[in-house]
Amino acid sequence: MNRRELLLGVAGAVAAGTGASASPDAVAVVRAAYEASLQADRRKVPLSEESFLAPLSLPLRTLWRVARGHPAPGMPAGPKVHALYGTAVLPGHAVTLAHVTLESAGASRATVAVALTVRGAPRLVRVDLVREDDAWRIANFRYPNDDYVAFLEAHDGAVTASEGPMTSAASCRMHVARTVLAAGALLLGLAPAAAQVKKFGDWLVACDNARDCAAYSLRRGTYNAYLRIARGGTPAAEPAVTLAIMTDKPYRVTIASDGAVPLFPEGPTAAETIERDGFVRLTRELAPDALAAALRAATSLEVFHVEKPADWEDRKIDGISLAGALAALAWMDARQRRAGTETAAVKRGRRSVAAMPMPPALPGVAAARPGGAPAPKQAPPAILARGDAACGKEQKDGELMEIHRLGTDLLLYGFFCGAYSSASSLNNAFLIAPDARPEAARKPRFVLPPAVAALLARNELTGRKDSAYNAGFDARTQVLASFNPRRGAGDCGEFVEWVWTGRAFRVGSVHVMPECEGIPSSDWPAVYRTTRR
């Protein structure tokens, strides 16, 4: 397919009016883009800028152009990413197209799977598309361990004028142009969602990188109960209101608010199923406008025993402030791109639900295949001799606590670092070494995405990049869990899962609670998630 055919194939959809059936389907658009690139490879000429940009969505085209136009002088080129093929593919490398198949599709978004062979090895690239001007346009390329939009954002995406689909990690400064890009990206829902936490009055609200959000009541009378309002980032997601009550036995409760619109049904409610964290949770979905009406009409929610327990002074379990709940919900509307649509709870408008973009796809992380052989019980002297250094210069008696197998031929040695620990946060340092070469041991790094690291720093939750806290490793899943509570009650802090990929630990999920207000760690909001492969 030549450049003219490719441009006509995509542009024809724009002129076809509103009928989706008149435009090329998502698979055809993606196949045409890859065939054009492969044809240019065979001719040993770069794919022209016009041909490369033709099938891309407006925000992705703008991102590419802004990055190309604002390189920072003196910066090294850095690693290369080919938009269509992924990382570690340079001009001249052999790339073949095996097949292109539709993976998922909706009215406004679709995902197409592209099976390639790159230098003799199979590679799967997922291509996300959106409806733009009644045509399918490419919004992102997702590779096995990265994606194109995230790469551009992470490295500020400088592109030289002659690179076409090949992008370098040289830094650039976008200034006003980045603001213009962000406006277009927000309209179509293509800007990567960042970890965000904000406090409004007596409420705290957090959203993750897929725009799933949750708000929590903070100030209560006795900390025996709290409210959580959660809503997924997809257009069809409804708000779910959960009342969590701490108890060691089942009982019946009544729930009352001082407003005309109740959040929960009136009358006795059974609080019977006690979860592992010692809470009973009563959940109901509410239409967003009904939820906002209930929060506008009330200032507090009170929870009572139906029958007073013998060891209680009265029937009241807790009183929960609703001050700030409506503002938290409005902020949630804005973060989820609902403002101005009929799906919003507070910032409602007349735009249809179809106008709301789908949330960004979660990044993927692939865990290494666990090894079959058991880990040894003892560490060799070369490992033990490095225990103190692994912890840090203040450590004098680093203690080996555990040995685990990473994949098939590496071992993970975990040390307790008393000099860097507190009563609630036991610091752990690690060494990774080949099974038969302990002298080659190295310290792993635990590096968070920049937006998550900045959020933790703002909330004074940042840990060390070369250690974990109260760590536990699951050899079956190859996941290292790090729990860093801010105080002994364990009701605030951070919980991070690190996935061993075979080369490094990559973050799998991050949950945080910056306010010490009796919220159990099992219910902390996620600010970063991945899909596990």
Helices and strands as residue ranges (DSSP letters): H 3-14, G 20-22, H 26-43, H 49-53, H 58-69, E 80-82, E 86-87, E 95-105, E 109-118, E 121-132, E 135-142, H 148-154, E 166-168, H 175-188, E 196-200, E 203-207, E 213-217, E 225-231, E 240-246, E 251-257, E 269-271, E 279-285, H 288-297, E 300-305, E 316-321, H 325-335, G 353-355, E 364-365, H 381-384, H 387-391, E 399-406, E 410-416, G 418-420, E 427-434, G 438-440, H 450-458, E 467-469, E 472-474, E 479-485, E 493-500, E 505-513, G 521-523, E 526-529, E 531-532
